């Protein structure tokens, strides 16, 4: 159960990191810290996502050329990196922050969920 959770969490994290990396490679505003209040930054991110989705659907082959974004080879279970990775400069891989140890309370809650979910 825990391995499945970890795998899915890793996939979700990789997807969001890949998505933001694509936005950084396409929109200059994300290449440096945004000097705005949080509400404005939230609007900028939402607008960039909407514009990205619109361009993806309407600018066939010109906005995101083949191989630009990461792809997953499901048969082999590996990720094929997209070209956006070489276009994004200045982004640092954050890796792991802190010890990543869960609290005893969190462990107890997960143990209870495993008992009731089986």
KOLGU-4560 file (N, C-alpha, C; in nm, 3 decimals, padded with zeros to 5 digits):
<recs>
<n_xx: 00.083 n_yy: -00.119 n_zz: 00.000 ca_xx: 00.000 ca_yy: 00.000 ca_zz: 00.000 c_xx: 00.088 c_yy: 00.126 c_zz: 00.000 mol: A seq: 1 type: UNK>
<n_xx: 00.189 n_yy: 00.131 n_zz: 00.084 ca_xx: 00.274 ca_yy: 00.249 ca_zz: 00.095 c_xx: 00.358 c_yy: 00.268 c_zz: -00.031 mol: A seq: 2 type: UNK>
<n_xx: 00.403 n_yy: 00.159 n_zz: -00.093 ca_xx: 00.482 ca_yy: 00.168 ca_zz: -00.215 c_xx: 00.398 c_yy: 00.227 c_zz: -00.328 mol: A seq: 3 type: UNK>
<n_xx: 00.272 n_yy: 00.186 n_zz: -00.336 ca_xx: 00.183 ca_yy: 00.239 ca_zz: -00.438 c_xx: 00.161 c_yy: 00.389 c_zz: -00.417 mol: A seq: 4 type: UNK>
<n_xx: 00.143 n_yy: 00.429 n_zz: -00.292 ca_xx: 00.126 ca_yy: 00.572 ca_zz: -00.259 c_xx: 00.249 c_yy: 00.651 c_zz: -00.300 mol: A seq: 5 type: UNK>
<n_xx: 00.366 n_yy: 00.600 n_zz: -00.265 ca_xx: 00.492 ca_yy: 00.668 ca_zz: -00.296 c_xx: 00.511 c_yy: 00.681 c_zz: -00.447 mol: A seq: 6 type: UNK>
<n_xx: 00.479 n_yy: 00.576 n_zz: -00.521 ca_xx: 00.492 ca_yy: 00.578 ca_zz: -00.666 c_xx: 00.400 c_yy: 00.683 c_zz: -00.726 mol: A seq: 7 type: UNK>
<n_xx: 00.276 n_yy: 00.687 n_zz: -00.681 ca_xx: 00.180 ca_yy: 00.784 ca_zz: -00.735 c_xx: 00.216 c_yy: 00.926 c_zz: -00.696 mol: A seq: 8 type: UNK>
<n_xx: 00.266 n_yy: 00.945 n_zz: -00.575 ca_xx: 00.308 ca_yy: 01.078 ca_zz: -00.532 c_xx: 00.427 c_yy: 01.124 c_zz: -00.616 mol: A seq: 9 type: UNK>
<n_xx: 00.520 n_yy: 01.034 n_zz: -00.641 ca_xx: 00.637 ca_yy: 01.067 ca_zz: -00.723 c_xx: 00.595 c_yy: 01.105 c_zz: -00.864 mol: A seq: 10 type: UNK>
<n_xx: 00.500 n_yy: 01.031 n_zz: -00.921 ca_xx: 00.451 ca_yy: 01.061 ca_zz: -01.056 c_xx: 00.383 c_yy: 01.198 c_zz: -01.059 mol: A seq: 11 type: UNK>
<n_xx: 00.302 n_yy: 01.228 n_zz: -00.958 ca_xx: 00.234 ca_yy: 01.358 ca_zz: -00.953 c_xx: 00.334 c_yy: 01.471 c_zz: -00.939 mol: A seq: 12 type: UNK>
<n_xx: 00.434 n_yy: 01.452 n_zz: -00.856 ca_xx: 00.536 ca_yy: 01.555 ca_zz: -00.837 c_xx: 00.615 c_yy: 01.578 c_zz: -00.966 mol: A seq: 13 type: UNK>
<n_xx: 00.649 n_yy: 01.469 n_zz: -01.033 ca_xx: 00.722 ca_yy: 01.478 ca_zz: -01.159 c_xx: 00.638 c_yy: 01.551 c_zz: -01.264 mol: A seq: 14 type: UNK>
<n_xx: 00.508 n_yy: 01.522 n_zz: -01.268 ca_xx: 00.418 ca_yy: 01.586 ca_zz: -01.364 c_xx: 00.409 c_yy: 01.736 c_zz: -01.340 mol: A seq: 15 type: UNK>
<n_xx: 00.394 n_yy: 01.776 n_zz: -01.213 ca_xx: 00.384 ca_yy: 01.919 ca_zz: -01.185 c_xx: 00.517 c_yy: 01.991 c_zz: -01.212 mol: A seq: 16 type: UNK>
<n_xx: 00.629 n_yy: 01.926 n_zz: -01.181 ca_xx: 00.760 ca_yy: 01.985 ca_zz: -01.207 c_xx: 00.782 c_yy: 01.999 c_zz: -01.357 mol: A seq: 17 type: UNK>
<n_xx: 00.744 n_yy: 01.898 n_zz: -01.434 ca_xx: 00.755 ca_yy: 01.902 ca_zz: -01.578 c_xx: 00.667 c_yy: 02.013 c_zz: -01.634 mol: A seq: 18 type: UNK>
<n_xx: 00.545 n_yy: 02.023 n_zz: -01.585 ca_xx: 00.453 ca_yy: 02.127 ca_zz: -01.632 c_xx: 00.507 c_yy: 02.266 c_zz: -01.606 mol: A seq: 19 type: UNK>
<n_xx: 00.558 n_yy: 02.289 n_zz: -01.488 ca_xx: 00.611 ca_yy: 02.422 ca_zz: -01.458 c_xx: 00.738 c_yy: 02.448 c_zz: -01.538 mol: A seq: 20 type: UNK>
<n_xx: 00.817 n_yy: 02.346 n_zz: -01.561 ca_xx: 00.936 ca_yy: 02.362 ca_zz: -01.645 c_xx: 00.901 c_yy: 02.405 c_zz: -01.786 mol: A seq: 21 type: UNK>
<n_xx: 00.794 n_yy: 02.349 n_zz: -01.840 ca_xx: 00.748 ca_yy: 02.389 ca_zz: -01.974 c_xx: 00.704 c_yy: 02.534 c_zz: -01.971 mol: A seq: 22 type: UNK>
<n_xx: 00.630 n_yy: 02.575 n_zz: -01.867 ca_xx: 00.587 ca_yy: 02.715 ca_zz: -01.856 c_xx: 00.708 c_yy: 02.808 c_zz: -01.849 mol: A seq: 23 type: UNK>
<n_xx: 00.810 n_yy: 02.769 n_zz: -01.773 ca_xx: 00.931 ca_yy: 02.851 ca_zz: -01.761 c_xx: 00.999 c_yy: 02.865 c_zz: -01.897 mol: A seq: 24 type: UNK>
<n_xx: 01.002 n_yy: 02.756 n_zz: -01.973 ca_xx: 01.069 ca_yy: 02.762 ca_zz: -02.104 c_xx: 00.991 c_yy: 02.844 c_zz: -02.206 mol: A seq: 25 type: UNK>
<n_xx: 00.861 n_yy: 02.865 n_zz: -02.183 ca_xx: 00.777 ca_yy: 02.937 ca_zz: -02.279 c_xx: 00.746 c_yy: 03.081 c_zz: -02.239 mol: A seq: 26 type: UNK>
<n_xx: 00.742 n_yy: 03.111 n_zz: -02.109 ca_xx: 00.703 ca_yy: 03.243 ca_zz: -02.061 c_xx: 00.815 c_yy: 03.303 c_zz: -01.977 mol: A seq: 27 type: UNK>
<n_xx: 00.871 n_yy: 03.413 n_zz: -02.022 ca_xx: 00.985 ca_yy: 03.476 ca_zz: -01.954 c_xx: 00.955 c_yy: 03.518 c_zz: -01.811 mol: A seq: 28 type: UNK>
<n_xx: 00.830 n_yy: 03.546 n_zz: -01.781 ca_xx: 00.796 ca_yy: 03.595 ca_zz: -01.647 c_xx: 00.838 c_yy: 03.497 c_zz: -01.537 mol: A seq: 29 type: UNK>
<n_xx: 00.848 n_yy: 03.368 n_zz: -01.571 ca_xx: 00.881 ca_yy: 03.266 ca_zz: -01.471 c_xx: 01.031 c_yy: 03.241 c_zz: -01.458 mol: A seq: 30 type: UNK>
<n_xx: 01.112 n_yy: 03.310 n_zz: -01.536 ca_xx: 01.256 ca_yy: 03.286 ca_zz: -01.532 c_xx: 01.326 c_yy: 03.356 c_zz: -01.417 mol: A seq: 31 type: UNK>
<n_xx: 01.255 n_yy: 03.440 n_zz: -01.345 ca_xx: 01.312 ca_yy: 03.508 ca_zz: -01.228 c_xx: 01.199 c_yy: 03.526 c_zz: -01.126 mol: A seq: 32 type: UNK>
<n_xx: 01.233 n_yy: 03.558 n_zz: -01.004 ca_xx: 01.127 ca_yy: 03.578 ca_zz: -00.903 c_xx: 01.030 c_yy: 03.688 c_zz: -00.946 mol: A seq: 33 type: UNK>
<n_xx: 00.903 n_yy: 03.665 n_zz: -00.923 ca_xx: 00.800 ca_yy: 03.762 ca_zz: -00.961 c_xx: 00.777 c_yy: 03.856 c_zz: -00.844 mol: A seq: 34 type: UNK>
<n_xx: 00.801 n_yy: 03.983 n_zz: -00.868 ca_xx: 00.791 ca_yy: 04.084 ca_zz: -00.761 c_xx: 00.649 c_yy: 04.139 c_zz: -00.754 mol: A seq: 35 type: UNK>
<n_xx: 00.555 n_yy: 04.056 n_zz: -00.713 ca_xx: 00.415 ca_yy: 04.095 ca_zz: -00.699 c_xx: 00.361 c_yy: 04.031 c_zz: -00.571 mol: A seq: 36 type: UNK>
<n_xx: 00.242 n_yy: 04.074 n_zz: -00.533 ca_xx: 00.181 ca_yy: 04.009 ca_zz: -00.418 c_xx: 00.129 c_yy: 03.871 c_zz: -00.460 mol: A seq: 37 type: UNK>
<n_xx: 00.098 n_yy: 03.788 n_zz: -00.363 ca_xx: 00.062 ca_yy: 03.649 ca_zz: -00.389 c_xx: -00.061 c_yy: 03.638 c_zz: -00.478 mol: A seq: 38 type: UNK>
<n_xx: -00.159 n_yy: 03.724 n_zz: -00.458 ca_xx: -00.281 ca_yy: 03.719 ca_zz: -00.539 c_xx: -00.249 c_yy: 03.743 c_zz: -00.686 mol: A seq: 39 type: UNK>
<n_xx: -00.163 n_yy: 03.840 n_zz: -00.714 ca_xx: -00.125 ca_yy: 03.869 ca_zz: -00.852 c_xx: -00.045 c_yy: 03.754 c_zz: -00.912 mol: A seq: 40 type: UNK>
<n_xx: 00.045 n_yy: 03.697 n_zz: -00.835 ca_xx: 00.124 ca_yy: 03.582 ca_zz: -00.884 c_xx: 00.031 c_yy: 03.467 c_zz: -00.918 mol: A seq: 41 type: UNK>
<n_xx: -00.069 n_yy: 03.443 n_zz: -00.834 ca_xx: -00.166 ca_yy: 03.338 ca_zz: -00.858 c_xx: -00.238 c_yy: 03.362 c_zz: -00.992 mol: A seq: 42 type: UNK>
<n_xx: -00.275 n_yy: 03.486 n_zz: -01.018 ca_xx: -00.342 ca_yy: 03.520 ca_zz: -01.145 c_xx: -00.248 c_yy: 03.501 c_zz: -01.263 mol: A seq: 43 type: UNK>
<n_xx: -00.122 n_yy: 03.536 n_zz: -01.246 ca_xx: -00.023 ca_yy: 03.520 ca_zz: -01.353 c_xx: -00.008 c_yy: 03.371 c_zz: -01.388 mol: A seq: 44 type: UNK>
<n_xx: 00.003 n_yy: 03.286 n_zz: -01.286 ca_xx: 00.018 ca_yy: 03.142 ca_zz: -01.310 c_xx: -00.105 c_yy: 03.086 c_zz: -01.378 mol: A seq: 45 type: UNK>
<n_xx: -00.224 n_yy: 03.122 n_zz: -01.329 ca_xx: -00.348 ca_yy: 03.073 ca_zz: -01.392 c_xx: -00.360 c_yy: 03.120 c_zz: -01.537 mol: A seq: 46 type: UNK>
<n_xx: -00.326 n_yy: 03.245 n_zz: -01.563 ca_xx: -00.332 ca_yy: 03.300 ca_zz: -01.699 c_xx: -00.233 c_yy: 03.228 c_zz: -01.790 mol: A seq: 47 type: UNK>
<n_xx: -00.112 n_yy: 03.204 n_zz: -01.740 ca_xx: -00.011 ca_yy: 03.134 ca_zz: -01.821 c_xx: -00.057 c_yy: 02.991 c_zz: -01.852 mol: A seq: 48 type: UNK>
<n_xx: -00.119 n_yy: 02.925 n_zz: -01.755 ca_xx: -00.170 ca_yy: 02.789 ca_zz: -01.778 c_xx: -00.281 c_yy: 02.789 c_zz: -01.884 mol: A seq: 49 type: UNK>
<n_xx: -00.373 n_yy: 02.886 n_zz: -01.873 ca_xx: -00.482 ca_yy: 02.896 ca_zz: -01.971 c_xx: -00.427 c_yy: 02.925 c_zz: -02.110 mol: A seq: 50 type: UNK>
<n_xx: -00.333 n_yy: 03.019 n_zz: -02.119 ca_xx: -00.272 ca_yy: 03.053 ca_zz: -02.248 c_xx: -00.196 c_yy: 02.934 c_zz: -02.305 mol: A seq: 51 type: UNK>
<n_xx: -00.123 n_yy: 02.864 n_zz: -02.220 ca_xx: -00.049 ca_yy: 02.744 ca_zz: -02.262 c_xx: -00.145 c_yy: 02.640 c_zz: -02.319 mol: A seq: 52 type: UNK>
<n_xx: -00.256 n_yy: 02.615 n_zz: -02.248 ca_xx: -00.354 ca_yy: 02.516 ca_zz: -02.296 c_xx: -00.415 c_yy: 02.559 c_zz: -02.429 mol: A seq: 53 type: UNK>
<n_xx: -00.447 n_yy: 02.689 n_zz: -02.442 ca_xx: -00.506 ca_yy: 02.738 ca_zz: -02.566 c_xx: -00.407 c_yy: 02.723 c_zz: -02.681 mol: A seq: 54 type: UNK>
<n_xx: -00.281 n_yy: 02.762 n_zz: -02.659 ca_xx: -00.180 ca_yy: 02.751 ca_zz: -02.763 c_xx: -00.153 c_yy: 02.605 c_zz: -02.800 mol: A seq: 55 type: UNK>
<n_xx: -00.154 n_yy: 02.517 n_zz: -02.701 ca_xx: -00.132 ca_yy: 02.375 ca_zz: -02.727 c_xx: -00.240 c_yy: 02.321 c_zz: -02.820 mol: A seq: 56 type: UNK>
<n_xx: -00.364 n_yy: 02.364 n_zz: -02.799 ca_xx: -00.476 ca_yy: 02.314 ca_zz: -02.881 c_xx: -00.489 c_yy: 02.384 c_zz: -03.015 mol: A seq: 57 type: UNK>
<n_xx: -00.444 n_yy: 02.508 n_zz: -03.026 ca_xx: -00.471 ca_yy: 02.585 ca_zz: -03.147 c_xx: -00.348 c_yy: 02.614 c_zz: -03.233 mol: A seq: 58 type: UNK>
<n_xx: -00.231 n_yy: 02.602 n_zz: -03.181 ca_xx: -00.109 ca_yy: 02.626 ca_zz: -03.259 c_xx: -00.038 c_yy: 02.492 c_zz: -03.280 mol: A seq: 59 type: UNK>
<n_xx: -00.104 n_yy: 02.405 n_zz: -03.354 ca_xx: -00.057 ca_yy: 02.268 ca_zz: -03.371 c_xx: 00.085 c_yy: 02.261 c_zz: -03.426 mol: A seq: 60 type: UNK>
<n_xx: 00.172 n_yy: 02.198 n_zz: -03.349 ca_xx: 00.309 ca_yy: 02.174 ca_zz: -03.393 c_xx: 00.404 c_yy: 02.292 c_zz: -03.386 mol: A seq: 61 type: UNK>
<n_xx: 00.353 n_yy: 02.413 n_zz: -03.369 ca_xx: 00.442 ca_yy: 02.529 ca_zz: -03.366 c_xx: 00.472 c_yy: 02.575 c_zz: -03.224 mol: A seq: 62 type: UNK>
<n_xx: 00.376 n_yy: 02.563 n_zz: -03.135 ca_xx: 00.398 ca_yy: 02.607 ca_zz: -02.998 c_xx: 00.480 c_yy: 02.504 c_zz: -02.920 mol: A seq: 63 type: UNK>
<n_xx: 00.441 n_yy: 02.379 n_zz: -02.924 ca_xx: 00.514 ca_yy: 02.271 ca_zz: -02.858 c_xx: 00.554 c_yy: 02.167 c_zz: -02.962 mol: A seq: 64 type: UNK>
<n_xx: 00.671 n_yy: 02.181 n_zz: -03.022 ca_xx: 00.712 ca_yy: 02.082 ca_zz: -03.121 c_xx: 00.731 c_yy: 01.944 c_zz: -03.057 mol: A seq: 65 type: UNK>
<n_xx: 00.726 n_yy: 01.842 n_zz: -03.138 ca_xx: 00.741 ca_yy: 01.704 ca_zz: -03.092 c_xx: 00.872 c_yy: 01.690 c_zz: -03.014 mol: A seq: 66 type: UNK>
<n_xx: 00.864 n_yy: 01.626 n_zz: -02.899 ca_xx: 00.982 ca_yy: 01.605 ca_zz: -02.816 c_xx: 01.013 c_yy: 01.718 c_zz: -02.720 mol: A seq: 67 type: UNK>
<n_xx: 00.927 n_yy: 01.818 n_zz: -02.718 ca_xx: 00.951 ca_yy: 01.933 ca_zz: -02.630 c_xx: 00.926 c_yy: 01.898 c_zz: -02.483 mol: A seq: 68 type: UNK>
<n_xx: 00.820 n_yy: 01.823 n_zz: -02.456 ca_xx: 00.786 ca_yy: 01.787 ca_zz: -02.319 c_xx: 00.829 c_yy: 01.643 c_zz: -02.290 mol: A seq: 69 type: UNK>
<n_xx: 00.841 n_yy: 01.610 n_zz: -02.161 ca_xx: 00.877 ca_yy: 01.474 ca_zz: -02.122 c_xx: 00.768 c_yy: 01.377 c_zz: -02.164 mol: A seq: 70 type: UNK>
<n_xx: 00.809 n_yy: 01.257 n_zz: -02.198 ca_xx: 00.715 ca_yy: 01.149 ca_zz: -02.229 c_xx: 00.752 c_yy: 01.029 c_zz: -02.145 mol: A seq: 71 type: UNK>
<n_xx: 00.653 n_yy: 00.946 n_zz: -02.117 ca_xx: 00.677 ca_yy: 00.826 ca_zz: -02.038 c_xx: 00.659 c_yy: 00.704 c_zz: -02.127 mol: A seq: 72 type: UNK>
<n_xx: 00.763 n_yy: 00.621 n_zz: -02.133 ca_xx: 00.753 ca_yy: 00.494 ca_zz: -02.204 c_xx: 00.695 c_yy: 00.394 c_zz: -02.104 mol: A seq: 73 type: UNK>
<n_xx: 00.566 n_yy: 00.368 n_zz: -02.118 ca_xx: 00.495 ca_yy: 00.285 ca_zz: -02.019 c_xx: 00.547 c_yy: 00.142 c_zz: -02.021 mol: A seq: 74 type: UNK>
<n_xx: 00.581 n_yy: 00.091 n_zz: -02.140 ca_xx: 00.629 ca_yy: -00.047 ca_zz: -02.149 c_xx: 00.759 c_yy: -00.068 c_zz: -02.072 mol: A seq: 75 type: UNK>
<n_xx: 00.851 n_yy: 00.026 n_zz: -02.082 ca_xx: 00.980 ca_yy: 00.014 ca_zz: -02.013 c_xx: 00.981 c_yy: 00.084 c_zz: -01.878 mol: A seq: 76 type: UNK>
<n_xx: 00.878 n_yy: 00.168 n_zz: -01.851 ca_xx: 00.870 ca_yy: 00.237 ca_zz: -01.724 c_xx: 00.976 c_yy: 00.344 c_zz: -01.705 mol: A seq: 77 type: UNK>
<n_xx: 01.011 n_yy: 00.412 n_zz: -01.813 ca_xx: 01.112 ca_yy: 00.516 ca_zz: -01.801 c_xx: 01.063 c_yy: 00.646 c_zz: -01.865 mol: A seq: 78 type: UNK>
<n_xx: 01.124 n_yy: 00.754 n_zz: -01.822 ca_xx: 01.089 ca_yy: 00.887 ca_zz: -01.870 c_xx: 01.187 c_yy: 00.927 c_zz: -01.979 mol: A seq: 79 type: UNK>
<n_xx: 01.132 n_yy: 00.978 n_zz: -02.089 ca_xx: 01.214 ca_yy: 01.030 ca_zz: -02.198 c_xx: 01.212 c_yy: 01.183 c_zz: -02.183 mol: A seq: 80 type: UNK>
<n_xx: 01.325 n_yy: 01.242 n_zz: -02.143 ca_xx: 01.328 ca_yy: 01.386 ca_zz: -02.117 c_xx: 01.296 c_yy: 01.469 c_zz: -02.241 mol: A seq: 81 type: UNK>
<n_xx: 01.223 n_yy: 01.578 n_zz: -02.219 ca_xx: 01.190 ca_yy: 01.669 ca_zz: -02.327 c_xx: 01.298 c_yy: 01.774 c_zz: -02.346 mol: A seq: 82 type: UNK>
<n_xx: 01.292 n_yy: 01.842 n_zz: -02.459 ca_xx: 01.394 ca_yy: 01.944 ca_zz: -02.490 c_xx: 01.381 c_yy: 02.067 c_zz: -02.401 mol: A seq: 83 type: UNK>
<n_xx: 01.266 n_yy: 02.085 n_zz: -02.334 ca_xx: 01.251 ca_yy: 02.202 ca_zz: -02.247 c_xx: 01.357 c_yy: 02.203 c_zz: -02.138 mol: A seq: 84 type: UNK>
<n_xx: 01.406 n_yy: 02.086 n_zz: -02.102 ca_xx: 01.507 ca_yy: 02.079 ca_zz: -01.995 c_xx: 01.636 c_yy: 02.151 c_zz: -02.032 mol: A seq: 85 type: UNK>
<n_xx: 01.671 n_yy: 02.150 n_zz: -02.158 ca_xx: 01.793 ca_yy: 02.220 ca_zz: -02.200 c_xx: 01.767 c_yy: 02.369 c_zz: -02.223 mol: A seq: 86 type: UNK>
<n_xx: 01.639 n_yy: 02.406 n_zz: -02.237 ca_xx: 01.605 ca_yy: 02.547 ca_zz: -02.258 c_xx: 01.593 c_yy: 02.624 c_zz: -02.129 mol: A seq: 87 type: UNK>
<n_xx: 01.566 n_yy: 02.556 n_zz: -02.018 ca_xx: 01.543 ca_yy: 02.622 ca_zz: -01.890 c_xx: 01.677 c_yy: 02.640 c_zz: -01.821 mol: A seq: 88 type: UNK>
<n_xx: 01.712 n_yy: 02.764 n_zz: -01.798 ca_xx: 01.838 ca_yy: 02.795 ca_zz: -01.731 c_xx: 01.809 c_yy: 02.858 c_zz: -01.596 mol: A seq: 89 type: UNK>
<n_xx: 01.890 n_yy: 02.830 n_zz: -01.499 ca_xx: 01.875 ca_yy: 02.893 ca_zz: -01.370 c_xx: 01.782 c_yy: 02.821 c_zz: -01.274 mol: A seq: 90 type: UNK>
<n_xx: 01.714 n_yy: 02.716 n_zz: -01.320 ca_xx: 01.630 ca_yy: 02.640 ca_zz: -01.229 c_xx: 01.717 c_yy: 02.535 c_zz: -01.161 mol: A seq: 91 type: UNK>
<n_xx: 01.710 n_yy: 02.531 n_zz: -01.033 ca_xx: 01.793 ca_yy: 02.441 ca_zz: -00.956 c_xx: 01.707 c_yy: 02.324 c_zz: -00.909 mol: A seq: 92 type: UNK>
<n_xx: 01.761 n_yy: 02.203 n_zz: -00.922 ca_xx: 01.690 ca_yy: 02.087 ca_zz: -00.872 c_xx: 01.689 c_yy: 02.095 c_zz: -00.720 mol: A seq: 93 type: UNK>
<n_xx: 01.572 n_yy: 02.100 n_zz: -00.662 ca_xx: 01.561 ca_yy: 02.117 ca_zz: -00.518 c_xx: 01.593 c_yy: 01.989 c_zz: -00.443 mol: A seq: 94 type: UNK>
<n_xx: 01.581 n_yy: 01.876 n_zz: -00.509 ca_xx: 01.611 ca_yy: 01.750 ca_zz: -00.442 c_xx: 01.522 c_yy: 01.730 c_zz: -00.321 mol: A seq: 95 type: UNK>
<n_xx: 01.582 n_yy: 01.688 n_zz: -00.213 ca_xx: 01.506 ca_yy: 01.663 ca_zz: -00.091 c_xx: 01.539 c_yy: 01.770 c_zz: 00.012 mol: A seq: 96 type: UNK>
<n_xx: 01.436 n_yy: 01.824 n_zz: 00.071 ca_xx: 01.454 ca_yy: 01.920 ca_zz: 00.177 c_xx: 01.425 c_yy: 01.852 c_zz: 00.310 mol: A seq: 97 type: UNK>
<n_xx: 01.506 n_yy: 01.880 n_zz: 00.409 ca_xx: 01.482 ca_yy: 01.824 ca_zz: 00.542 c_xx: 01.507 c_yy: 01.675 c_zz: 00.545 mol: A seq: 98 type: UNK>
<n_xx: 01.462 n_yy: 01.614 n_zz: 00.649 ca_xx: 01.487 ca_yy: 01.472 ca_zz: 00.669 c_xx: 01.384 c_yy: 01.384 c_zz: 00.604 mol: A seq: 99 type: UNK>
<n_xx: 01.270 n_yy: 01.442 n_zz: 00.568 ca_xx: 01.159 ca_yy: 01.366 ca_zz: 00.509 c_xx: 01.109 c_yy: 01.255 c_zz: 00.601 mol: A seq: 100 type: UNK>
<n_xx: 01.127 n_yy: 01.272 n_zz: 00.731 ca_xx: 01.074 ca_yy: 01.176 ca_zz: 00.827 c_xx: 00.933 c_yy: 01.218 c_zz: 00.862 mol: A seq: 101 type: UNK>
<n_xx: 00.843 n_yy: 01.124 n_zz: 00.860 ca_xx: 00.707 ca_yy: 01.157 ca_zz: 00.896 c_xx: 00.693 c_yy: 01.156 c_zz: 01.049 mol: A seq: 102 type: UNK>
<n_xx: 00.593 n_yy: 01.227 n_zz: 01.095 ca_xx: 00.570 ca_yy: 01.231 ca_zz: 01.239 c_xx: 00.504 c_yy: 01.100 c_zz: 01.284 mol: A seq: 103 type: UNK>
<n_xx: 00.514 n_yy: 01.072 n_zz: 01.410 ca_xx: 00.451 ca_yy: 00.952 ca_zz: 01.465 c_xx: 00.300 c_yy: 00.959 c_zz: 01.450 mol: A seq: 104 type: UNK>
<n_xx: 00.245 n_yy: 01.080 n_zz: 01.460 ca_xx: 00.100 ca_yy: 01.098 ca_zz: 01.445 c_xx: 00.058 c_yy: 01.062 c_zz: 01.301 mol: A seq: 105 type: UNK>
<n_xx: 00.134 n_yy: 01.107 n_zz: 01.203 ca_xx: 00.104 ca_yy: 01.074 ca_zz: 01.064 c_xx: 00.113 c_yy: 00.924 c_zz: 01.040 mol: A seq: 106 type: UNK>
<n_xx: 00.212 n_yy: 00.860 n_zz: 01.100 ca_xx: 00.228 ca_yy: 00.716 ca_zz: 01.086 c_xx: 00.108 c_yy: 00.643 c_zz: 01.146 mol: A seq: 107 type: UNK>
<n_xx: 00.061 n_yy: 00.689 n_zz: 01.260 ca_xx: -00.055 ca_yy: 00.627 ca_zz: 01.325 c_xx: -00.181 c_yy: 00.642 c_zz: 01.239 mol: A seq: 108 type: UNK>
<n_xx: -00.199 n_yy: 00.760 n_zz: 01.180 ca_xx: -00.317 ca_yy: 00.783 ca_zz: 01.095 c_xx: -00.312 c_yy: 00.693 c_zz: 00.972 mol: A seq: 109 type: UNK>
<n_xx: -00.195 n_yy: 00.680 n_zz: 00.908 ca_xx: -00.183 ca_yy: 00.594 ca_zz: 00.791 c_xx: -00.208 c_yy: 00.448 c_zz: 00.828 mol: A seq: 110 type: UNK>
<n_xx: -00.161 n_yy: 00.407 n_zz: 00.944 ca_xx: -00.185 ca_yy: 00.270 ca_zz: 00.988 c_xx: -00.333 c_yy: 00.244 c_zz: 01.005 mol: A seq: 111 type: UNK>
<n_xx: -00.405 n_yy: 00.338 n_zz: 01.063 ca_xx: -00.550 ca_yy: 00.324 ca_zz: 01.079 c_xx: -00.619 c_yy: 00.320 c_zz: 00.943 mol: A seq: 112 type: UNK>
<n_xx: -00.574 n_yy: 00.404 n_zz: 00.848 ca_xx: -00.636 ca_yy: 00.405 ca_zz: 00.716 c_xx: -00.613 c_yy: 00.273 c_zz: 00.645 mol: A seq: 113 type: UNK>
<n_xx: -00.496 n_yy: 00.213 n_zz: 00.661 ca_xx: -00.469 ca_yy: 00.086 ca_zz: 00.598 c_xx: -00.562 c_yy: -00.022 c_zz: 00.651 mol: A seq: 114 type: UNK>
<n_xx: -00.589 n_yy: -00.018 n_zz: 00.782 ca_xx: -00.677 ca_yy: -00.118 ca_zz: 00.844 c_xx: -00.819 c_yy: -00.103 c_zz: 00.791 mol: A seq: 115 type: UNK>
<n_xx: -00.867 n_yy: 00.021 n_zz: 00.783 ca_xx: -01.006 ca_yy: 00.044 ca_zz: 00.742 c_xx: -01.026 c_yy: 00.039 c_zz: 00.591 mol: A seq: 116 type: UNK>
<n_xx: -00.921 n_yy: 00.059 n_zz: 00.514 ca_xx: -00.935 ca_yy: 00.062 ca_zz: 00.367 c_xx: -00.918 c_yy: -00.075 c_zz: 00.303 mol: A seq: 117 type: UNK>
<n_xx: -00.872 n_yy: -00.172 n_zz: 00.377 ca_xx: -00.850 ca_yy: -00.305 ca_zz: 00.318 c_xx: -00.976 c_yy: -00.387 c_zz: 00.317 mol: A seq: 118 type: UNK>
</recs>
